[in-house]
Amino acid sequence: MRRAMERSFVGIAMIDETMDGSVDGKSCLEALAQIFEYLAGELSLEADARVRAHLAACGPCSSQLMLDRAYLSLLRSRSLLDKASPSLRRRIVQALFATEESRPPR
């Protein structure tokens, strides 16, 4: 359960008595623990198939999948809004690679 909480903090509040079952040999906690890897396409073919089967058969977990997709979409959209300007990025890179002697005094 600890891994599920670490991997799916958005959905951990949804884990209740309706999500303690097993579908096709995969429990809700096991499926939720792998949900972000599943969404990123990072699971092995076998693990992906098991999670996919569980999500297809488990209403609460498929609802959680929709919430996690929306959460990741929100994160992606926010990261696109908060990009640094080219001049700021250039100054940051210059500062990172500058030696102590070439840095301006404070």
NORVENWO-V279361 format. One record per residue. RES is the residue in one small letter. PHI is phi in radians with two decimals (NA if undefined). PSI is psi in whole degrees, 0 to 359 (NA if undefined). Layout:
BEGIN
[[RES	PHI	PSI] [RES	PHI	PSI]]
END
This chain:
BEGIN
[[m	NA	328] [r	-1.02	316] [r	-1.12	322] [a	-1.08	320] [m	-1.16	321] [e	-1.18	322] [r	-1.52	334] [s	-2.41	65] [f	-1.14	333] [v	-1.12	319] [g	-1.62	352] [i	-1.07	330] [a	-1.14	336] [m	-1.43	345] [i	-1.25	112] [d	-2.51	199] [e	-1.12	341] [t	-1.42	351] [m	-2.08	35] [d	-1.94	11] [g	-1.54	184] [s	-2.28	132] [v	-2.18	123] [d	0.92	39] [g	1.37	5] [k	-2.09	124] [s	-1.40	164] [c	-1.04	317] [l	-1.10	320] [e	-1.13	317] [a	-1.14	315] [l	-1.17	330] [a	-1.16	339] [q	-1.94	10] [i	-1.14	322] [f	-1.27	323] [e	-1.12	322] [y	-1.07	311] [l	-1.11	329] [a	-1.51	356] [g	1.24	29] [e	-1.74	1] [l	-1.50	155] [s	-1.12	163] [l	-1.01	319] [e	-1.16	313] [a	-1.14	320] [d	-1.05	316] [a	-1.11	320] [r	-1.15	315] [v	-1.14	316] [r	-1.03	317] [a	-1.11	318] [h	-1.11	314] [l	-1.10	325] [a	-1.18	330] [a	-1.76	349] [c	-2.03	108] [g	-1.03	311] [p	-1.06	321] [c	-1.26	324] [s	-1.20	329] [s	-1.15	320] [q	-1.11	322] [l	-1.03	317] [m	-1.11	319] [l	-1.11	316] [d	-1.17	323] [r	-1.08	316] [a	-1.13	320] [y	-1.08	312] [l	-1.13	323] [s	-1.11	318] [l	-1.09	315] [l	-1.04	315] [r	-1.09	317] [s	-1.16	323] [r	-1.19	323] [s	-1.19	333] [l	-1.28	332] [l	-1.37	334] [d	-1.82	39] [k	-1.42	142] [a	-1.32	150] [s	-1.18	157] [p	-1.00	322] [s	-1.19	322] [l	-1.16	316] [r	-1.04	318] [r	-1.07	315] [r	-1.12	321] [i	-1.12	313] [v	-1.08	316] [q	-1.07	318] [a	-1.15	322] [l	-1.15	324] [f	-1.70	358] [a	-1.27	144] [t	-1.45	166] [e	-1.00	319] [e	-1.16	328] [s	-1.51	352] [r	-1.33	142] [p	-1.18	149] [p	-1.16	153] [r	-1.64	NA]]
END
